[in-house]
Amino acid sequence: MVYGIIWAWIFFPFSGFSQVKYDWKPLPDVKAIKSYSDQFHAQVKKHPPDPAPPVIREVYLDEQPEFVTSIQPDLLSRLHFEAYELTLDQRIDIPNGMVFKDISNSNIKYLDQAHGLLTNDISVIAEDKDGLIYLGSSKGLLVFNGKELSVYQGNAAFSLTGIRSLWFDAEGKLWVATDINICYIQNQKIFVPEMDFGPTHLQGFSESSATGEFFIFTVYHGLFILKEGQMYQYNAGLPTPHVSCAIRTDDGRLWFAFGNSGFGYIQKDSLFMYKREGIENSPRSLLEVGGELWLGQFRGKLMKHRNDSLFNVLLNDRRRHHIYSFAPNEQGLWFPDYAEGVYLIKKNGEYDFIGEEHGLNGRVSFTLMADSFENIWVADAGNGISRIDELAFRPTRKFVSNHGIFQIEPDAYGNSWYFMNGGGLISESEVGYVEYLNSDRYSTSGAVSGDSVWISSETLGLTLLKDGVFTTYRMKKDEELDSTIYDIKMDANARIWGWNYANRLYSFRNGQFYNFSSAPDLKDFKFINVLQTADKTIYAVALNNGVIAISNNKYAHLNMGNGLLSDQISFVFQDESGNTWFCASGRVQVVDAQGQSTVYQIKETESNPILQILETEKGSFMATTASGLLLMEKDQEGLTHKFYGKENGLKLIGNRMITRDRQGRILIGGGTSLKTFDPYYLKSDKSRPRLTLNRVLADGVEVDRDHLEVEQEKVVNFVFNKIFWGQQSDLVYKLQHRSRSGNWNHVSSNVISFKELQYGNYELLVYAEGEGRKSEELQFKFTILPFWYQTDGAKLMYFLLAVTLIVGYIFYRESRARIAKIRLQKLVDERTAELQVEKLNVVRQLQQKEILMQEVHHRVKNNLTFLKSLLYLRARASKDAEVRLILDECQARIQSMALVHQNLYDVQDASEVDFDLFLRELFFELESMFDQDRSNINIELAVSDFKVDVKLSVFLGLILNEMITNSFKYAFPNGEEGRILVRLSQMSEHFELTYADSGLGFGESFDFKTSTGFGFKLINILLNQIDAQMQYVNNGMTTFTIVIPK
């Protein structure tokens, strides 16, 4: 990863834009505008080059250590400690955490008494394995987690006020030295030694991981060493018992810093000292780094010991420093200089100084500490604490730093040209700077080609500097504003492009201006910027209308209609791979040479668009926005980025320019000052957030974390120590209940709150996440207690009560049911007797009715038979054959009705007629009546098991009477053989009666509806009365089909 940058997020491309199409057209022909020109000689002032970065100087000291004495430590009795409970005395909320100073121009935060710190008197700082910061002060031990301070002041056995030194050893014990004695703290207990060590200096403890030795250096009792349960003491034989520091170096020497008595070492039981007569000899701190031993003094020079040689290390020719401690990290060696500030000596020998003017909270830098996140914590004796985070962006020491630079352009000779809004025009070469005194102070942009420098001038118009002469070009002779074109760029054809105050697009070449906004296709566009990519393509940005691309005398309009991500473009850029970047609010569209595009979302640029991009190396980019700076890295997986803004304490507001100077340094300008980017200060990506549980609260009352049980309806707050010093992180958590897993949630605070949880067992999973990295996942199980009526005992009571009620109710219901059954049985018996009587009466009445109906049908049949006999006698008495025929037909009709009633009075059910029996009797009677021998006629009846009601039987009987009569009389003359078929079928909604004979039949034009014969007239009348339909066909047999609705 480039520069070891910690990237904030990874944004993968999202679909929606597939291809950007360039529809190239010839540039429109527009009328040339002749310019008015003027010339004058340039007046210049030269300035020396910028100073080189400061570098330390090592001065060899021709001094050798002298043997003082033979010495061995005294073996003391084992050291015993008495344990006491350590109680929390106070919590102080720090809701805003550490803050930036108003004058801060670096990534430095501070905390003092005015912002919540208990006291400004902080002497020492330490960090535990969880990233918590421990502050030693005159008022107690302060533990800081970024949001609150926990204050411990000790107890009657040991007071934690007046702390001088803090040290976490390899076992996690916190050793504390005060003005009185020492102790250590572990597992919320304070362990007080049986012996009195007295006070230590600010460097009270050290440890050797190679030998397992733990050192305690005191003011009055020399040096104590704890090793493998034994305690040793160096005191007798030392030049003074006042030991301010001691360490074991890799070569086995035991080095001492003796208060105001110099320094030396013990090797093979021999003490050697450096005798420095006439020199203020006040060593306070020792540190070995890379085989070199650094020595810090309270009053004296910084010194170094290497290969048995001693050196003075000079910074800024300072002869005296006040150094109490050292702290190394990946950036180099840090040390405080009391009453000055903080120094960093880089690994390449350069050094930096950080003071109040950079954001440090005070000058009384006492001690410092490098945390596990590569930050530097500074304890100030009277101003609280400061924390130095990344210092990648710093004000430059360049001559042009405070001139409001808008643009920097290189020329072909290795020089840099600075175009400044308020600072005029300045050039830089290896010999220094040249300031052009009579150039326009408001030179906001420019273009350099060969030895020609073009300037966008507010007061002079378009200006050319060449061979020490300024030439101005104006569109109107005495009106400069109308002649000023902004954001000028030069294309491959040596044309100057820009836009004027009226948002019109202009070009300039050979002394003439061209207003391309006068062209019909461009007249409605309002241009607000002109940009240029590496391939010399000009992009004119139009307000709410995309961009106009110009190349090789052609132009193309790009907008959302042909694939551009937005019509509001802030910047266009081309990277080393030939991809073109189109920047809009919240998004970047990267288009390759074939027009295929990918869109990336960058939330920090919403309403804060990218203004300029620099490719620092292939695939790595920096961009300016109105609110800060953006570091980006692009690879096949996506676009990663980190944003630097006000939350980093940097005055990066209003910067629009980013480029390199002639030395290759990255410069950012356009705002209040010129800044440089130094990747040396970027943190590595080794660390990740730390997360520990601070406490659990139920309605504000702390709960025992080992027995997390909370009453229902109380608000439960899990308060965490979320540590990611110098970087942002969130809590990510999921709550599980009754085997149901919830969703992952994010909160930016260090508190997770739950309200109105139902009773039951819960499991909370939580981790911290920031800068794309996660802490270890923590798991907590807790119980929400039920109300009394929700407990198992209450449920058992409810169950027993319910069972009792149910059993009682069952017995009650059974008793009531037995009584009701007896009553019901009595009622049933009574009603049964009544119904038996009623049944006998009904049966008797029904029998009487049936007898009566049979008698009625019998009498109707007798009457019809009598009527038939009268007609018979009358027919026999008549000598007219036609009359006899008519009377015979009437007899047949009366006989058919009589047959119906005959079939009703001698059956069980007098409401329906057995139609099969009825038809057989009807054929028999008609055959007898007409003296017809039917032996030659085959009669087929398909009506078995049909019962037909009385009314329908009468109508069907009369209809069939007419048809049978007609067949007997006319269908089979001279005794011809034949066939008669009668079929009655029952459908779902109707009956279907079919009558067919194989006799002579009727003619082809026969229509029974219009027939004049009495028989068919009677049939039509009968059909209408029963709503029946009849069809006639002759398909080998004369067939009539009658459909009778049910």
LOSE-978809 format. One line per 4 residues: number of its first residue (from 1); their letters; for each residue x, y, z of C-alpha. Coordinates in steps of 0.25 Angstrom, whole numbers. Example, Ala and Ser with C-alpha at 12.3 -4.5 7.8 and 13.67 -1.06 7.14 Angstrom:
LOSE-978809
1> as> 49:-18:31 | 55:-4:29
***
This chain:
LOSE-978809
1> mvyg> 0:0:0 | 6:13:-4 | 12:21:7 | 6:11:17
5> iiwa> -6:20:17 | -18:15:26 | -30:15:16 | -43:19:22
9> wiff> -53:11:13 | -53:3:0 | -64:7:-10 | -67:-3:-21
13> pfsg> -73:2:-34 | -87:1:-36 | -94:-1:-49 | -102:9:-57
17> fsqv> -92:16:-66 | -87:7:-77 | -80:16:-88 | -77:30:-90
21> kydw> -78:34:-105 | -70:45:-111 | -78:50:-123 | -67:59:-129
25> kplp> -71:71:-138 | -63:81:-145 | -61:94:-137 | -71:104:-142
29> dvka> -66:116:-150 | -67:129:-142 | -63:143:-145 | -49:147:-140
33> iksy> -48:159:-130 | -36:168:-133 | -28:171:-120 | -22:183:-114
37> sdqf> -8:181:-109 | 2:188:-101 | 16:185:-96 | 25:189:-84
41> haqv> 38:183:-78 | 37:174:-66 | 43:179:-53 | 48:168:-44
45> kkhp> 54:166:-30 | 62:153:-27 | 61:145:-15 | 70:134:-9
49> pdpa> 65:119:-10 | 58:113:1 | 66:107:12 | 69:92:13
53> ppvi> 62:84:23 | 69:85:36 | 79:73:39 | 85:69:52
57> revy> 100:71:54 | 108:61:62 | 121:66:69 | 131:56:74
61> ldeq> 135:57:88 | 149:53:91 | 145:47:104 | 147:33:110
65> pefv> 140:27:122 | 149:25:135 | 149:14:144 | 143:18:158
69> tsiq> 142:5:166 | 138:-9:166 | 124:-11:170 | 113:-22:173
73> pdll> 99:-21:176 | 94:-25:190 | 84:-36:191 | 72:-32:199
77> srlh> 61:-40:205 | 49:-43:197 | 40:-31:194 | 26:-33:200
81> feay> 14:-25:197 | 1:-23:204 | -12:-23:195 | -23:-12:197
85> eltl> -36:-10:189 | -34:1:179 | -47:9:178 | -52:19:168
89> dqri> -53:33:173 | -59:41:162 | -63:40:147 | -62:53:139
93> dipn> -69:53:126 | -61:59:114 | -72:58:103 | -64:65:93
97> gmvf> -51:58:95 | -38:65:92 | -39:77:83 | -31:86:74
101> kdis> -26:100:77 | -31:111:68 | -18:114:63 | -15:99:60
105> nsni> -9:96:46 | -5:82:49 | -12:69:53 | -10:72:68
109> kyld> -21:71:79 | -20:75:94 | -28:74:107 | -27:84:119
113> qahg> -35:87:131 | -43:97:123 | -48:85:115 | -50:75:126
117> lltn> -37:71:131 | -36:70:146 | -23:78:147 | -13:84:137
121> disv> -1:78:145 | 2:65:137 | 15:59:140 | 15:46:132
125> iaed> 7:38:122 | 6:23:120 | -3:13:112 | -8:-1:116
129> kdgl> -10:-12:106 | -25:-8:103 | -20:6:99 | -25:13:111
133> iylg> -17:25:115 | -12:27:129 | -8:41:134 | 0:44:146
137> sskg> -3:57:153 | -3:64:166 | -17:61:169 | -17:46:166
141> llvf> -17:35:155 | -25:39:143 | -30:28:133 | -35:34:120
145> ngke> -43:26:109 | -46:38:100 | -59:41:106 | -57:41:121
149> lsvy> -47:42:132 | -47:32:143 | -40:38:156 | -33:29:166
153> qgna> -27:36:178 | -23:24:186 | -26:20:200 | -21:22:214
157> afsl> -10:12:212 | -5:19:199 | -8:32:193 | -8:33:178
161> tgir> -6:49:179 | 7:55:174 | 11:44:164 | 24:45:158
165> slwf> 25:32:149 | 17:22:143 | 21:9:136 | 14:-4:131
169> daeg> 23:-16:132 | 22:-29:124 | 12:-35:134 | 2:-23:132
173> klwv> 5:-17:146 | 4:-2:146 | 16:3:155 | 14:16:161
177> atdi> 24:25:168 | 20:37:176 | 27:48:184 | 26:38:196
181> nicy> 28:23:191 | 25:13:180 | 14:3:178 | 7:-5:167
185> iqnq> -7:-7:163 | -13:-19:157 | -28:-25:156 | -33:-12:163
189> kifv> -24:-15:175 | -13:-6:180 | 0:-13:185 | 8:-6:195
193> pemd> 22:-10:198 | 26:-13:212 | 39:-4:211 | 40:10:208
197> fgpt> 47:14:194 | 45:28:196 | 42:37:183 | 47:34:169
201> hlqg> 51:44:158 | 42:46:146 | 48:33:140 | 45:24:152
205> fses> 45:11:145 | 50:3:133 | 51:-12:129 | 60:-21:121
209> satg> 52:-31:113 | 65:-38:110 | 69:-41:124 | 56:-40:131
213> effi> 61:-29:141 | 52:-18:146 | 58:-5:150 | 54:4:161
217> ftvy> 63:17:162 | 61:26:174 | 66:39:179 | 71:35:192
221> hglf> 74:20:191 | 81:17:178 | 76:6:169 | 67:-6:172
225> ilke> 66:-18:163 | 55:-28:163 | 58:-41:156 | 52:-55:158
229> gqmy> 46:-52:171 | 59:-46:177 | 62:-32:180 | 76:-25:178
233> qyna> 81:-11:181 | 92:-3:176 | 95:8:186 | 108:7:193
237> glpt> 120:11:183 | 111:19:174 | 116:34:173 | 102:38:178
241> phvs> 89:31:182 | 81:40:173 | 79:31:161 | 70:38:151
245> cair> 70:27:140 | 76:13:138 | 75:4:126 | 82:-9:122
249> tddg> 87:-8:108 | 88:-19:98 | 103:-21:100 | 100:-24:115
253> rlwf> 105:-11:121 | 96:-5:132 | 96:10:129 | 93:21:140
257> afgn> 89:35:140 | 93:41:153 | 84:54:156 | 94:65:155
261> sgfg> 107:56:156 | 108:51:141 | 106:37:135 | 113:24:134
265> yiqk> 112:9:134 | 115:-4:141 | 121:-15:133 | 127:-27:139
269> dslf> 125:-22:153 | 133:-9:150 | 127:5:150 | 132:14:139
273> mykr> 129:29:139 | 130:40:129 | 137:52:136 | 133:65:130
277> egie> 139:76:138 | 133:90:136 | 121:85:129 | 107:85:135
281> nspr> 105:70:137 | 90:68:139 | 86:55:132 | 71:51:133
285> slle> 68:41:122 | 74:29:115 | 69:21:103 | 76:11:94
289> vgge> 71:11:79 | 78:3:68 | 91:1:76 | 92:16:80
293> lwlg> 90:21:94 | 83:35:95 | 85:43:107 | 76:55:111
297> qfrg> 80:65:121 | 72:75:128 | 82:86:126 | 92:82:114
301> klmk> 93:77:101 | 87:65:95 | 97:54:94 | 99:40:88
305> hrnd> 108:29:91 | 112:19:79 | 123:9:78 | 130:14:91
309> slfn> 130:28:85 | 122:40:91 | 116:51:82 | 108:64:85
313> vlln> 96:65:76 | 93:79:71 | 80:84:67 | 79:99:62
317> drrr> 92:101:69 | 85:100:82 | 95:98:93 | 85:95:104
321> hhiy> 73:86:105 | 63:81:116 | 60:67:113 | 53:58:122
325> sfap> 49:46:113 | 50:40:100 | 40:32:91 | 43:25:78
329> neqg> 33:21:68 | 34:18:53 | 36:33:49 | 48:34:58
333> lwfp> 52:39:72 | 43:48:79 | 47:56:92 | 41:68:99
337> dyae> 49:81:101 | 45:87:114 | 40:102:112 | 41:100:97
341> gvyl> 33:89:91 | 35:75:84 | 46:71:74 | 46:59:65
345> ikkn> 59:54:59 | 56:46:47 | 63:34:43 | 70:41:31
349> geyd> 76:51:41 | 66:63:38 | 58:68:49 | 45:75:52
353> fige> 41:84:63 | 26:85:68 | 22:96:77 | 10:105:81
357> ehgl> 9:111:67 | 6:97:61 | -4:94:72 | 3:89:84
361> ngrv> -3:92:97 | 8:100:103 | 23:100:104 | 25:93:117
365> sftl> 27:79:110 | 31:71:122 | 30:56:117 | 24:49:105
369> mads> 20:35:101 | 18:28:88 | 5:20:88 | 2:7:80
373> feni> -5:15:69 | 8:23:66 | 3:36:73 | 11:44:82
377> wvad> 5:48:95 | 12:60:102 | 10:64:117 | 11:79:120
381> agng> 15:83:134 | 5:94:134 | -4:92:122 | -10:78:122
385> isri> -7:68:111 | -5:69:95 | -6:58:85 | 2:58:72
389> dela> -5:50:61 | -1:50:47 | 7:61:42 | 6:58:27
393> frpt> 1:72:24 | 10:84:29 | 12:98:25 | 24:100:16
397> rkfv> 36:108:18 | 36:113:4 | 37:128:0 | 24:128:-7
401> snhg> 16:121:5 | 7:133:9 | 4:138:-5 | -9:131:-8
405> ifqi> -4:122:-19 | -15:118:-29 | -6:111:-40 | 8:106:-41
409> epda> 13:102:-55 | 27:96:-59 | 34:101:-71 | 44:94:-80
413> ygns> 56:98:-73 | 52:92:-59 | 47:105:-53 | 34:107:-46
417> wyfm> 24:118:-49 | 15:123:-38 | 2:130:-41 | -4:136:-29
421> nggg> -17:143:-26 | -11:155:-19 | 3:152:-20 | 6:154:-35
425> lise> 15:145:-43 | 28:139:-37 | 37:129:-43 | 46:119:-36
429> sevg> 59:113:-41 | 71:106:-34 | 78:119:-31 | 65:125:-24
433> yvey> 53:133:-27 | 50:144:-37 | 38:153:-33 | 32:161:-44
437> lnsd> 28:174:-38 | 20:181:-49 | 12:169:-52 | -3:169:-48
441> ryst> -4:165:-34 | -17:157:-37 | -10:147:-47 | -20:135:-44
445> sgav> -16:125:-55 | -6:123:-66 | 0:115:-77 | 15:112:-80
449> sgds> 20:108:-94 | 35:109:-96 | 40:122:-92 | 26:128:-93
453> vwis> 18:130:-80 | 3:134:-82 | -4:141:-70 | -19:142:-67
457> setl> -19:157:-61 | -30:164:-55 | -25:178:-58 | -17:176:-71
461> gltl> -25:166:-78 | -18:154:-85 | -3:156:-83 | 9:149:-89
465> lkdg> 23:150:-82 | 34:147:-92 | 49:151:-92 | 46:160:-80
469> vftt> 35:168:-87 | 20:168:-83 | 10:169:-95 | -4:171:-92
473> yrmk> -16:167:-101 | -30:173:-99 | -43:172:-107 | -47:186:-103
477> kdee> -36:197:-103 | -39:203:-89 | -47:192:-82 | -39:182:-76
481> ldst> -50:174:-69 | -56:170:-83 | -43:165:-87 | -40:156:-75
485> iydi> -42:141:-78 | -40:132:-66 | -34:118:-64 | -26:119:-77
489> kmda> -20:107:-83 | -12:105:-96 | -16:93:-106 | -7:85:-115
493> nari> -10:96:-126 | -4:107:-117 | -18:113:-115 | -21:119:-101
497> wgwn> -35:116:-96 | -43:122:-84 | -56:128:-80 | -59:142:-77
501> yanr> -68:149:-66 | -80:147:-75 | -78:132:-75 | -75:132:-90
505> lysf> -64:123:-96 | -52:129:-103 | -40:125:-110 | -28:134:-114
509> rngq> -17:132:-124 | -8:141:-133 | -13:154:-126 | -28:150:-128
513> fynf> -39:146:-119 | -51:136:-123 | -64:136:-116 | -69:122:-117
517> ssap> -81:125:-109 | -86:132:-121 | -87:119:-129 | -102:114:-129
521> dlkd> -99:101:-122 | -92:108:-111 | -99:121:-109 | -108:116:-98
525> fkfi> -96:110:-89 | -91:117:-77 | -76:113:-75 | -70:113:-61
529> nvlq> -57:106:-63 | -47:102:-73 | -38:90:-71 | -28:82:-78
533> tadk> -24:67:-77 | -10:61:-80 | -13:58:-94 | -15:73:-97
537> tiya> -30:72:-98 | -38:84:-93 | -50:82:-85 | -59:94:-83
541> valn> -69:92:-72 | -83:97:-74 | -92:101:-63 | -103:89:-61
545> ngvi> -99:85:-76 | -88:75:-75 | -74:79:-82 | -69:82:-96
549> aisn> -57:74:-100 | -48:81:-110 | -37:74:-117 | -30:75:-131
553> nkya> -40:86:-136 | -52:77:-132 | -62:78:-120 | -71:68:-114
557> hlnm> -82:71:-104 | -82:61:-92 | -94:61:-83 | -104:51:-76
561> gngl> -110:48:-90 | -97:41:-95 | -93:34:-82 | -87:45:-73
565> lsdq> -90:42:-59 | -95:57:-56 | -98:70:-63 | -91:77:-52
569> isfv> -76:74:-53 | -66:80:-44 | -53:75:-50 | -47:66:-61
573> fqde> -34:59:-60 | -26:48:-68 | -17:38:-60 | -4:31:-65
577> sgnt> -12:19:-70 | -20:28:-80 | -33:28:-72 | -41:41:-71
581> wfca> -48:44:-58 | -60:53:-57 | -63:58:-43 | -77:62:-38
585> sgrv> -83:63:-25 | -81:50:-17 | -76:42:-29 | -65:40:-38
589> qvvd> -66:34:-52 | -54:27:-58 | -55:25:-73 | -44:17:-80
593> aqgq> -39:19:-95 | -51:11:-100 | -61:19:-93 | -65:9:-83
597> stvy> -67:15:-70 | -68:12:-55 | -74:21:-44 | -69:21:-30
601> qike> -76:28:-18 | -68:37:-9 | -78:42:2 | -68:53:7
605> tesn> -69:60:-7 | -85:61:-6 | -87:77:-7 | -72:77:-6
609> pilq> -67:74:-20 | -53:71:-24 | -46:83:-30 | -32:77:-34
613> ilet> -25:64:-35 | -10:60:-35 | -5:46:-37 | 6:45:-27
617> ekgs> 10:31:-33 | 3:21:-42 | -10:18:-36 | -8:27:-24
621> fmat> -15:41:-24 | -18:53:-16 | -29:63:-18 | -33:76:-13
625> tasg> -47:80:-9 | -53:92:-2 | -53:85:11 | -40:77:12
629> lllm> -31:68:4 | -34:54:-1 | -24:43:-2 | -28:32:-12
633> ekdq> -23:19:-17 | -28:11:-29 | -27:-3:-33 | -35:-14:-39
637> eglt> -43:-16:-27 | -48:-2:-26 | -44:12:-20 | -40:14:-6
641> hkfy> -38:27:1 | -36:35:13 | -41:49:16 | -33:60:23
645> gken> -41:72:28 | -45:80:40 | -46:68:48 | -31:66:47
649> glkl> -28:80:52 | -23:85:38 | -26:98:32 | -29:92:19
653> ignr> -41:100:15 | -42:107:2 | -30:100:-5 | -32:97:-19
657> mitr> -18:95:-25 | -9:83:-23 | 4:80:-31 | 19:78:-30
661> drqg> 29:88:-29 | 43:87:-36 | 48:79:-25 | 37:69:-26
665> rili> 30:73:-13 | 15:72:-13 | 9:86:-11 | -5:90:-7
669> gggt> -10:104:-9 | -21:114:-12 | -25:116:3 | -19:124:14
673> slkt> -5:117:12 | 3:108:4 | 5:94:10 | 13:82:7
677> fdpy> 10:67:8 | 21:58:14 | 17:43:13 | 28:41:24
681> ylks> 18:44:35 | 7:35:30 | 4:24:40 | 6:10:36
685> dksr> -6:0:36 | -2:-9:47 | -11:-5:58 | -26:-7:60
689> prlt> -36:-2:69 | -37:-7:83 | -50:-10:91 | -52:-13:105
693> lnrv> -65:-12:114 | -64:0:124 | -77:-3:131 | -92:-6:130
697> ladg> -103:3:135 | -117:1:138 | -125:14:139 | -111:21:142
701> vevd> -107:11:153 | -95:2:151 | -98:-13:150 | -89:-24:154
705> rdhl> -82:-28:141 | -80:-43:146 | -95:-44:148 | -102:-36:138
709> eveq> -117:-36:142 | -125:-24:140 | -140:-22:144 | -150:-20:133
713> ekvv> -153:-6:128 | -140:-1:132 | -131:6:121 | -118:-3:120
717> nfvf> -106:4:115 | -93:-3:112 | -82:7:113 | -69:3:105
721> nkif> -55:8:105 | -54:9:89 | -39:13:87 | -34:17:73
725> wgqq> -26:29:76 | -24:39:65 | -35:32:56 | -50:30:55
729> sdlv> -57:17:59 | -71:12:61 | -77:2:70 | -83:-10:62
733> yklq> -93:-18:70 | -103:-29:69 | -113:-33:80 | -118:-48:80
737> hrsr> -130:-53:88 | -137:-66:89 | -129:-72:77 | -133:-60:68
741> sgnw> -121:-53:63 | -123:-38:61 | -116:-29:50 | -103:-22:51
745> nhvs> -104:-7:56 | -94:4:56 | -93:15:66 | -82:26:67
749> snvi> -82:27:82 | -76:18:92 | -90:15:98 | -100:4:93
753> sfke> -113:7:99 | -125:-3:100 | -139:1:104 | -152:-7:107
757> lqyg> -145:-21:106 | -154:-32:109 | -150:-42:120 | -141:-53:116
761> nyel> -127:-56:113 | -119:-48:103 | -106:-48:96 | -99:-36:91
765> lvya> -88:-37:81 | -80:-24:78 | -67:-20:72 | -60:-6:68
769> egeg> -58:-3:54 | -50:9:48 | -41:12:36 | -45:-2:30
773> rkse> -40:-10:42 | -47:-17:53 | -45:-20:68 | -47:-33:74
777> elqf> -61:-37:75 | -66:-37:90 | -78:-45:95 | -87:-42:107
781> kfti> -98:-50:112 | -109:-43:121 | -122:-45:127 | -135:-36:127
785> lpfw> -142:-41:140 | -157:-43:139 | -167:-36:147 | -172:-45:159
789> yqtd> -184:-49:151 | -175:-54:140 | -167:-63:149 | -167:-78:149
793> gakl> -173:-78:162 | -184:-69:158 | -186:-77:145 | -187:-89:154
797> myfl> -198:-83:162 | -205:-78:150 | -205:-92:145 | -210:-98:158
801> lavt> -221:-88:159 | -225:-90:144 | -225:-105:146 | -233:-103:159
805> livg> -243:-94:151 | -244:-103:139 | -246:-116:148 | -257:-108:156
809> yify> -263:-103:144 | -263:-117:138 | -270:-123:150 | -280:-111:150
813> resr> -283:-114:135 | -284:-128:137 | -294:-126:149 | -302:-116:141
817> aria> -301:-126:129 | -307:-137:137 | -318:-129:142 | -321:-123:128
821> kirl> -320:-137:122 | -331:-142:132 | -340:-130:128 | -337:-132:114
825> qklv> -340:-147:114 | -353:-144:121 | -357:-134:110 | -352:-143:99
829> dert> -361:-154:105 | -373:-145:106 | -371:-139:92 | -369:-153:86
833> aelq> -382:-158:92 | -388:-145:86 | -382:-148:72 | -386:-162:72
837> vekl> -401:-158:74 | -399:-147:63 | -392:-157:54 | -404:-167:55
841> nvvr> -413:-155:52 | -405:-151:40 | -404:-165:35 | -419:-167:36
845> qlqq> -421:-154:29 | -411:-158:18 | -418:-171:16 | -431:-164:15
849> keil> -426:-154:5 | -420:-165:-3 | -433:-173:-3 | -440:-160:-7
853> mqev> -430:-157:-18 | -431:-171:-24 | -446:-170:-23 | -445:-157:-31
857> hhrv> -436:-163:-41 | -445:-175:-42 | -458:-166:-44 | -450:-157:-54
861> knnl> -446:-170:-62 | -461:-175:-61 | -466:-162:-66 | -456:-161:-78
865> tflk> -460:-176:-81 | -474:-173:-81 | -472:-161:-90 | -464:-169:-99
869> slly> -475:-180:-100 | -485:-169:-103 | -476:-164:-114 | -475:-179:-119
873> lrar> -490:-181:-119 | -492:-168:-127 | -481:-172:-137 | -487:-185:-139
877> askd> -501:-178:-142 | -495:-169:-152 | -495:-173:-166 | -485:-162:-170
881> aevr> -471:-168:-170 | -464:-155:-168 | -473:-152:-155 | -470:-166:-150
885> lild> -455:-163:-153 | -455:-150:-145 | -463:-157:-133 | -453:-169:-133
889> ecqa> -441:-159:-132 | -448:-152:-120 | -450:-165:-114 | -435:-168:-115
893> riqs> -432:-154:-109 | -442:-157:-97 | -436:-171:-95 | -422:-165:-94
897> malv> -426:-156:-83 | -434:-167:-76 | -422:-176:-76 | -414:-166:-68
901> hqnl> -425:-166:-57 | -426:-181:-58 | -411:-182:-55 | -413:-173:-43
905> ydvq> -424:-179:-35 | -418:-193:-34 | -404:-189:-29 | -398:-185:-16
909> dase> -393:-171:-21 | -405:-164:-28 | -397:-152:-32 | -388:-158:-42
913> vdfd> -391:-168:-54 | -382:-180:-58 | -380:-175:-73 | -375:-188:-78
917> lflr> -388:-195:-74 | -396:-183:-79 | -390:-184:-93 | -392:-199:-94
921> elff> -407:-197:-90 | -408:-185:-100 | -403:-193:-112 | -412:-205:-108
925> eles> -424:-196:-107 | -421:-189:-120 | -418:-202:-127 | -432:-208:-123
929> mfdq> -439:-195:-126 | -434:-195:-140 | -435:-210:-142 | -420:-209:-146
933> drsn> -412:-222:-147 | -398:-218:-142 | -392:-231:-144 | -385:-224:-156
937> inie> -380:-212:-148 | -369:-213:-138 | -372:-203:-126 | -359:-200:-118
941> lavs> -361:-193:-104 | -349:-187:-97 | -356:-181:-85 | -354:-191:-74
945> dfkv> -354:-186:-59 | -359:-172:-63 | -369:-166:-54 | -376:-153:-59
949> dvkl> -386:-144:-52 | -401:-144:-55 | -401:-131:-63 | -389:-134:-72
953> svfl> -395:-148:-74 | -408:-143:-79 | -401:-134:-89 | -391:-144:-93
957> glil> -402:-154:-95 | -410:-145:-104 | -398:-142:-112 | -394:-156:-114
961> nemi> -408:-160:-116 | -408:-151:-129 | -395:-156:-134 | -398:-171:-131
965> tnsf> -412:-169:-138 | -405:-163:-150 | -395:-174:-151 | -406:-185:-150
969> kyaf> -415:-178:-160 | -405:-173:-171 | -391:-178:-169 | -392:-192:-172
973> pnge> -403:-194:-183 | -407:-208:-188 | -401:-215:-176 | -386:-211:-179
977> egri> -376:-214:-169 | -370:-203:-161 | -364:-198:-148 | -369:-188:-137
981> lvrl> -359:-183:-127 | -362:-175:-114 | -351:-171:-105 | -352:-162:-93
985> sqms> -338:-157:-87 | -336:-148:-75 | -325:-137:-76 | -320:-128:-65
989> ehfe> -330:-117:-68 | -340:-123:-77 | -347:-136:-82 | -345:-140:-97
993> ltya> -356:-148:-103 | -353:-155:-117 | -364:-161:-126 | -360:-167:-139
997> dsgl> -367:-177:-150 | -361:-183:-162 | -374:-180:-170 | -377:-172:-182
1001> gfge> -374:-159:-175 | -377:-145:-180 | -372:-137:-192 | -359:-129:-192
1005> sfdf> -366:-116:-190 | -374:-121:-178 | -375:-111:-166 | -383:-116:-154
1009> ktst> -384:-102:-149 | -392:-97:-161 | -399:-110:-164 | -415:-109:-166
1013> gfgf> -418:-123:-160 | -425:-123:-147 | -415:-132:-140 | -403:-124:-142
1017> klin> -411:-111:-138 | -415:-118:-125 | -400:-123:-123 | -395:-108:-125
1021> illn> -405:-103:-115 | -401:-114:-105 | -386:-111:-107 | -389:-96:-104
1025> qida> -396:-99:-91 | -384:-107:-86 | -373:-98:-92 | -368:-109:-100
1029> qmqy> -360:-109:-113 | -361:-119:-124 | -352:-122:-136 | -355:-130:-148
1033> vnng> -345:-138:-157 | -346:-149:-167 | -333:-156:-167 | -339:-170:-172
1037> mttf> -350:-169:-161 | -360:-158:-158 | -355:-153:-145 | -360:-143:-136
1041> tivi> -352:-138:-124 | -359:-131:-112 | -351:-123:-102 | -359:-121:-89
1045> pk> -353:-112:-78 | -353:-117:-64
***
